[in-house]
Amino acid sequence: MCGICGLTYFDRGRVVSESIIKRMCDAMTHRGPDDEGLLTKRNVGIGMRRLSIIDLATGHQPICNEDGTVWIVFNGEIYNYLEVRDELLKRGHKFRTKSDTETIIHAYEEYGVDCPKKLNGMFAFAIWDQKQQTLFIARDRLGIKPMYYYYDSEKLVFASELKSLLEVKEVPRHVELQALDMYLTFEYIPAPYTIFQNIAKLSPGHWLKLENGKVTIRKYWDVKFDEREYKEKEICEQLVALLQDAVKIRLMSEVPLGAFLSGGIDSSSVVALMSREMNRPVKTFSIGFKESSYNEVNYARVVANHFKTEHQEFIIEPNALELAEKLIWHLDEPFGDFSIFPTYLVSKMARQYVTVALSGDGGDELFAGYDTYIANKVARAYRRLPGFLRKGVVEPWIAKLPPTEQKKGLVNRAKRFVEGTLLPDNLEHTRWMIFLQEMEKSRLYAPEVQSEIRYSDSFEFIRKYFGQVKTSDELNRQLYVDMKTYLVDDILVKVDRMTMATSLEGRVPFLDYRFVELTATIQSRLKMKGTNTKYILKKAMKDILPPQILKRGKQGFSIPIKNWLKEDLKGLMLDVLSPHKIKQQGFFNSDYVQRLTQEHLSGKDNHSHRLWAMMVFGIWHDIYLGNQNGLFEKSFKASNEMAAADNSLSS
């Protein structure tokens, strides 16, 4: 596990300075505190920071092939590398190390651009082929590991993190307004966009090839739904067997490992299957809260006691939000998910005991674990109510109810449900993943910003994925969209950045691509029965997990920030969203921001999502852009052209 980076000038007479690659690596020291490696060859430079997990003695990077003409830097883990290595040995390849990294480079020599298809793991790698004068970059199927790039007429720059790219001074820093709009709408920025114009994310399951100054991007894998008729016992046995193997191969490590444990079915399943494989107690780590409706440590304790794990807990309090600036720096771009704080703190705690931690991430997207799927089903019945009743009675009455301090609760659920029904039906379940309504944007954005984004469609990427998934099963269509959007650009970004911020490697057994492909053959009637989510996973684990875990409802990994903004974080909010700062940055309407602030503080409404998202943007702006003005001027058209070019390159 590490951070990788590189710079290629198209003019072969232009030399890449080693100091540039060194600076790019230094910006990601947290991703790899154990080792550093650099290589410069005239117009090309690549580098890495390494967190040593496998082959501690000989795993130094960059690594080359036998004759030194092909070089690689690699971030991730390849769990089937021994099998791939054996196949390559039979084909005559010679190895100098025992690392998974060297296996990739020989796979590239043997299979070319198809080499990612041979790999089971989480990865982002870059290969410089000296003979062919090509740069080949690939990202894993589900997007567990990140990859950013900047491309213009003179150069291509790539890195695991945005901050590393920005060490190349020729890379411009201009805010991408469409990305800002999508961020405030969804609380994350979907690929290929980033917060900066002309800097892109390489999409999951894609590779990029640079040859003769031209970039080609291709898709090499996708989730393909092929629903079959299963008997419940048959598919349950297959699920447990394959998830068990996915867990087993992720225990490959030469350093201590453990697991995050929330007490939900996903993390509990991982811990249960780990306990079957390990000849010692599993080390488990949980986060709790003083607020009872947010606290789940009792469920985690049930699992820890049942499987006799070595369990550690940490209770998070409002002063944890003093970490805001540090964590936003690690995230590189605005990211509104509140759960970065518990994720970071549980990672920090775990890092005191282990170097690798397994998690249950991905289970919700595979087995329909979110309330949004239920909301979409309930919305069908709600639409059958007479319009005068919905518009004239229900919605006005619900709107007048003040929010409660509970995490969810009947009132909060009702208000959120009605808010989602006001959005277009063709957004399906994603209507309840949207935090800024279109009608609010004209009041929130400053006139200059409003004029630039008025023709943009912040839902376009959602509709694109609904359009390309090939299944008539409605729920499976929704799961596909979440795998392509929320999972990769929210959940996996959070897990990668917060674990790497503490130099901890996170592994996700549910996202073994073989397991994902198996779940894509399951009809949605087995994933959600009525309003019972994760039906078939619960059925598969019923003889393995304690009954309390199987019967509990979905809670979500969040913090009581709506309450903290009224108390402990009130000063920070009033400072970051002060009229002076809002006007200085120039993106938002100060009067409307103050209105949202006062309504939240008075308890009239819960604007925590909107306020926190703007606070994050304000803090991010100060960190990365200082007091620069006019960063978005005269560039919106160019940024749209770049996004269109990226889409046309992908197939």
Rosetta blueprint (number, residue, H / E / L):
1 M L
2 C E
3 G E
4 I E
5 C E
6 G E
7 L E
8 T E
9 Y E
10 F L
11 D L
12 R L
13 G L
14 R L
15 V L
16 V L
17 S L
18 E H
19 S H
20 I H
21 I H
22 K H
23 R H
24 M H
25 C H
26 D H
27 A L
28 M L
29 T H
30 H H
31 R H
32 G L
33 P E
34 D L
35 D E
36 E E
37 G E
38 L E
39 L E
40 T E
41 K E
42 R L
43 N L
44 V E
45 G E
46 I E
47 G E
48 M E
49 R E
50 R E
51 L L
52 S L
53 I L
54 I L
55 D L
56 L L
57 A L
58 T L
59 G L
60 H L
61 Q L
62 P L
63 I E
64 C E
65 N L
66 E L
67 D L
68 G L
69 T L
70 V E
71 W E
72 I E
73 V E
74 F E
75 N E
76 G E
77 E E
78 I E
79 Y L
80 N L
81 Y H
82 L H
83 E H
84 V H
85 R H
86 D H
87 E H
88 L H
89 L H
90 K H
91 R L
92 G L
93 H L
94 K L
95 F L
96 R L
97 T L
98 K L
99 S L
100 D H
101 T H
102 E H
103 T H
104 I H
105 I H
106 H H
107 A H
108 Y H
109 E H
110 E H
111 Y H
112 G H
113 V H
114 D H
115 C H
116 P H
117 K H
118 K H
119 L L
120 N L
121 G E
122 M E
123 F E
124 A E
125 F E
126 A E
127 I E
128 W E
129 D E
130 Q L
131 K L
132 Q L
133 Q L
134 T E
135 L E
136 F E
137 I E
138 A E
139 R E
140 D L
141 R L
142 L L
143 G L
144 I L
145 K L
146 P L
147 M L
148 Y E
149 Y E
150 Y E
151 Y E
152 D L
153 S L
154 E L
155 K E
156 L E
157 V E
158 F E
159 A E
160 S L
161 E L
162 L H
163 K H
164 S H
165 L H
166 L L
167 E L
168 V L
169 K L
170 E L
171 V L
172 P L
173 R L
174 H L
175 V E
176 E L
177 L H
178 Q H
179 A H
180 L H
181 D H
182 M H
183 Y H
184 L H
185 T H
186 F H
187 E L
188 Y L
189 I L
190 P L
191 A L
192 P L
193 Y L
194 T L
195 I L
196 F E
197 Q L
198 N L
199 I E
200 A E
201 K E
202 L L
203 S L
204 P L
205 G L
206 H E
207 W E
208 L E
209 K E
210 L E
211 E E
212 N L
213 G L
214 K E
215 V E
216 T E
217 I E
218 R E
219 K E
220 Y L
221 W L
222 D L
223 V L
224 K L
225 F L
226 D L
227 E L
228 R E
229 E L
230 Y L
231 K L
232 E H
233 K H
234 E H
235 I H
236 C H
237 E H
238 Q H
239 L H
240 V H
241 A H
242 L H
243 L H
244 Q H
245 D H
246 A H
247 V H
248 K H
249 I H
250 R L
251 L L
252 M L
253 S L
254 E L
255 V L
256 P L
257 L E
258 G E
259 A E
260 F E
261 L L
262 S L
263 G L
264 G L
265 I H
266 D H
267 S H
268 S H
269 S H
270 V H
271 V H
272 A H
273 L H
274 M H
275 S H
276 R H
277 E H
278 M L
279 N L
280 R L
281 P L
282 V L
283 K E
284 T E
285 F E
286 S E
287 I E
288 G E
289 F E
290 K L
291 E L
292 S L
293 S L
294 Y L
295 N L
296 E L
297 V H
298 N H
299 Y H
300 A H
301 R H
302 V H
303 V H
304 A H
305 N H
306 H H
307 F L
308 K L
309 T L
310 E E
311 H E
312 Q E
313 E E
314 F E
315 I E
316 I E
317 E L
318 P H
319 N H
320 A H
321 L H
322 E H
323 L H
324 A H
325 E H
326 K H
327 L H
328 I H
329 W H
330 H H
331 L H
332 D L
333 E L
334 P L
335 F L
336 G L
337 D L
338 F L
339 S L
340 I H
341 F H
342 P H
343 T H
344 Y H
345 L H
346 V H
347 S H
348 K H
349 M H
350 A H
351 R H
352 Q L
353 Y L
354 V L
355 T L
356 V E
357 A E
358 L E
359 S L
360 G L
361 D L
362 G L
363 G H
364 D H
365 E H
366 L H
367 F H
368 A L
369 G L
370 Y L
371 D H
372 T H
373 Y H
374 I H
375 A H
376 N H
377 K H
378 V H
379 A H
380 R H
381 A H
382 Y H
383 R H
384 R L
385 L L
386 P L
387 G H
388 F H
389 L H
390 R H
391 K H
392 G H
393 V H
394 V H
395 E H
396 P H
397 W H
398 I H
399 A H
400 K H
401 L L
402 P L
403 P L
404 T L
405 E L
406 Q L
407 K L
408 K L
409 G H
410 L H
411 V H
412 N H
413 R H
414 A H
415 K H
416 R H
417 F H
418 V H
419 E H
420 G H
421 T H
422 L L
423 L L
424 P L
425 D H
426 N H
427 L H
428 E H
429 H H
430 T H
431 R H
432 W H
433 M H
434 I L
435 F L
436 L L
437 Q L
438 E H
439 M H
440 E H
441 K H
442 S H
443 R H
444 L H
445 Y E
446 A L
447 P H
448 E H
449 V H
450 Q H
451 S H
452 E H
453 I H
454 R L
455 Y L
456 S L
457 D L
458 S L
459 F L
460 E H
461 F H
462 I H
463 R H
464 K H
465 Y H
466 F H
467 G H
468 Q H
469 V L
470 K L
471 T L
472 S L
473 D L
474 E H
475 L H
476 N H
477 R H
478 Q H
479 L H
480 Y H
481 V H
482 D H
483 M H
484 K H
485 T L
486 Y H
487 L H
488 V H
489 D H
490 D H
491 I H
492 L H
493 V H
494 K H
495 V H
496 D H
497 R H
498 M H
499 T H
500 M H
501 A H
502 T L
503 S L
504 L L
505 E E
506 G E
507 R E
508 V L
509 P H
510 F H
511 L H
512 D L
513 Y H
514 R H
515 F H
516 V H
517 E H
518 L H
519 T H
520 A L
521 T L
522 I E
523 Q L
524 S H
525 R H
526 L H
527 K L
528 M E
529 K E
530 G L
531 T L
532 N E
533 T E
534 K L
535 Y H
536 I H
537 L H
538 K H
539 K H
540 A H
541 M L
542 K L
543 D L
544 I L
545 L L
546 P L
547 P H
548 Q H
549 I H
550 L H
551 K H
552 R L
553 G L
554 K L
555 Q L
556 G L
557 F L
558 S L
559 I L
560 P L
561 I H
562 K H
563 N H
564 W H
565 L L
566 K L
567 E L
568 D L
569 L L
570 K H
571 G H
572 L H
573 M H
574 L H
575 D H
576 V H
577 L L
578 S L
579 P H
580 H H
581 K H
582 I H
583 K H
584 Q H
585 Q H
586 G L
587 F L
588 F E
589 N L
590 S H
591 D H
592 Y H
593 V H
594 Q H
595 R H
596 L H
597 T H
598 Q H
599 E H
600 H H
601 L H
602 S H
603 G L
604 K L
605 D L
606 N L
607 H L
608 S H
609 H H
610 R H
611 L H
612 W H
613 A H
614 M H
615 M H
616 V H
617 F H
618 G H
619 I H
620 W H
621 H H
622 D H
623 I H
624 Y H
625 L L
626 G L
627 N L
628 Q L
629 N L
630 G L
631 L L
632 F L
633 E L
634 K L
635 S L
636 F H
637 K H
638 A H
639 S H
640 N H
641 E H
642 M H
643 A H
644 A H
645 A H
646 D H
647 N H
648 S H
649 L H
650 S L
651 S L
